[in-house]
């Protein structure tokens, strides 16, 4: 109870350290999702409407990559950005950009796979009509993405939920440096190991609230999508 009271006091007083950690978390996660969306939306739509050898294998691969182990992604990005790695000269290791890269790699398959399913379902429903109007598959992509905007936004929110709750990859590439790369999840792990349960609980409460808001938004968008296609 003492730890819980301390956590509430930190949240209600907007503790500077708490705000800094939350700010780093949101900045990294939102940046990673934005990067993943820029790549994943056209990739998912392209796979949905494309006709090329190996398409089925690519769909299976995208679906499988949705369950990528975060520590494996973290290790891969670490090797890529380490001094001996191909991008070591950039000096990105143990910085927020390295964490953005790791989270974007984790989130990209989720956004791409869910977008692919949304666009493929819409093409099955409207494809013949669009073809009759002389619209090619490539030109239909913006139209289908807009028509399936609720489903696409749900995919992006699913990616944001994955990014916000991730700890393994960003711990490896970020180093959990105070004031620089410490996020809510990595700080919770550290503070719990130190016995500082007040700050850990405060961060946990904020993280839970964030995840609930993301899921509520995704649920609302799913319902709107259902109404839109009735």
ZAMARGU-4260 file (C-alpha; in steps of 0.2 Angstrom, whole numbers, plus 5000, padded with zeros to 4 digits):
<rodrens>
0) 5000/5000/5000 | 5014/5012/5004 | 5021/5009/4986 | 5004/5012/4979 | 5002/5028/4988
5) 5019/5034/4982 | 5015/5029/4964 | 4999/5040/4965 | 5009/5054/4973 | 5021/5053/4958
10) 5007/5053/4945 | 4997/5067/4953 | 5012/5078/4956 | 5018/5076/4938 | 5035/5071/4944
15) 5049/5077/4932 | 5058/5061/4931 | 5041/5052/4928 | 5037/5065/4914 | 5054/5063/4906
20) 5053/5044/4905 | 5035/5044/4898 | 5041/5058/4886 | 5055/5047/4879 | 5043/5032/4878
25) 5030/5041/4868 | 5042/5049/4857 | 5051/5033/4852 | 5035/5023/4850 | 5026/5036/4840
30) 5041/5038/4829 | 5043/5020/4826 | 5025/5018/4822 | 5026/5032/4809 | 5041/5024/4801
35) 5033/5007/4801 | 5017/5014/4794 | 5025/5024/4779 | 5033/5007/4774 | 5020/4995/4780
40) 5004/5003/4772 | 5010/5002/4754 | 5019/4986/4757 | 5003/4978/4763 | 4992/4985/4749
45) 5005/4980/4736 | 5005/4962/4743 | 4986/4962/4743 | 4984/4967/4725 | 5000/4961/4717
50) 5001/4946/4706 | 5019/4939/4707 | 5028/4923/4710 | 5030/4919/4728 | 5015/4930/4734
55) 5008/4916/4745 | 5025/4913/4753 | 5027/4932/4756 | 5010/4932/4765 | 5015/4918/4776
60) 5031/4926/4780 | 5022/4943/4785 | 5010/4934/4796 | 5024/4924/4804 | 5035/4940/4807
65) 5020/4947/4817 | 5027/4936/4831 | 5045/4941/4830 | 5054/4939/4847 | 5059/4956/4853
70) 5076/4951/4859 | 5081/4943/4842 | 5076/4960/4834 | 5086/4969/4847 | 5101/4958/4844
75) 5100/4960/4826 | 5099/4979/4827 | 5113/4979/4839 | 5125/4970/4828 | 5120/4981/4814
80) 5123/4997/4823 | 5138/4991/4834 | 5156/4998/4830 | 5160/4983/4820 | 5144/4982/4811
85) 5140/4990/4794 | 5131/5005/4801 | 5143/5007/4816 | 5150/5023/4809 | 5134/5032/4812
90) 5135/5031/4831 | 5117/5027/4833 | 5119/5013/4846 | 5112/5017/4863 | 5102/5032/4857
95) 5084/5035/4854 | 5085/5033/4835 | 5092/5015/4838 | 5077/5011/4848 | 5066/5018/4835
100) 5074/5007/4822 | 5071/4991/4833 | 5053/4995/4837 | 5049/4999/4819 | 5056/4982/4814
105) 5044/4974/4826 | 5029/4985/4821 | 5031/4984/4802 | 5025/4966/4800 | 5010/4969/4810
110) 5005/4985/4800 | 5009/4977/4784 | 5000/4960/4787 | 4984/4968/4794 | 4984/4981/4780
115) 4986/4967/4767 | 4970/4958/4774 | 4960/4974/4774 | 4964/4979/4757 | 4962/4961/4750
120) 4945/4960/4758 | 4940/4976/4750 | 4947/4971/4733 | 4936/4955/4734 | 4921/4966/4737
125) 4924/4980/4725 | 4937/4974/4713 | 4926/4969/4698 | 4917/4986/4699 | 4934/4996/4699
130) 4940/4985/4685 | 4924/4989/4675 | 4928/5008/4678 | 4945/5006/4670 | 4955/5007/4687
135) 4970/4997/4688 | 4976/4988/4703 | 4990/5000/4706 | 4978/5015/4705 | 4965/5007/4716
140) 4978/5007/4731 | 4974/5024/4737 | 4955/5022/4735 | 4955/5005/4745 | 4966/5012/4758
145) 4954/5027/4761 | 4939/5016/4760 | 4947/5004/4773 | 4954/5018/4783 | 4946/5012/4799
150) 4954/4995/4797 | 4971/5003/4792 | 4970/5014/4808 | 4966/4999/4818 | 4982/4991/4811
155) 4992/5006/4816 | 4985/5006/4833 | 4989/4988/4835 | 5007/4992/4830 | 5007/5006/4843
160) 5001/4994/4857 | 5015/4982/4853 | 5028/4996/4853 | 5022/5004/4869 | 5023/4988/4878
165) 5040/4982/4871 | 5055/4980/4882 | 5068/4967/4876 | 5074/4975/4860 | 5075/4993/4866
170) 5084/4987/4882 | 5098/4979/4871 | 5100/4994/4858 | 5096/5008/4870 | 5105/5003/4886
175) 5092/5010/4898 | 5102/5026/4900 | 5094/5038/4912 | 5088/5054/4904 | 5092/5048/4887
180) 5085/5030/4882 | 5075/5025/4898 | 5057/5021/4894 | 5042/5016/4904 | 5045/4997/4901
185) 5064/4997/4904 | 5062/5009/4919 | 5049/4997/4927 | 5061/4982/4925 | 5076/4992/4933
190) 5066/5000/4947 | 5058/4984/4952 | 5075/4975/4953 | 5081/4990/4964 | 5066/4989/4975
195) 5060/5006/4970 | 5042/5000/4968 | 5034/5018/4969 | 5041/5024/4953 | 5039/5006/4945
200) 5020/5006/4950 | 5018/5024/4944 | 5025/5020/4927 | 5015/5004/4927 | 4999/5013/4930
205) 5002/5025/4915 | 5007/5011/4904 | 4991/5002/4908 | 4981/5018/4905 | 4990/5020/4888
210) 4986/5002/4882 | 4968/5003/4888 | 4966/5019/4878 | 4974/5011/4862 | 4963/4996/4863
215) 4948/5007/4866 | 4952/5017/4851 | 4955/5001/4840 | 4938/4994/4846 | 4929/5010/4842
220) 4937/5010/4824 | 4932/4992/4822 | 4914/4996/4826 | 4914/5011/4814 | 4922/5000/4800
225) 4908/4988/4803 | 4895/5001/4801 | 4903/5009/4786 | 4902/4993/4776 | 4884/4988/4780
</rodrens>
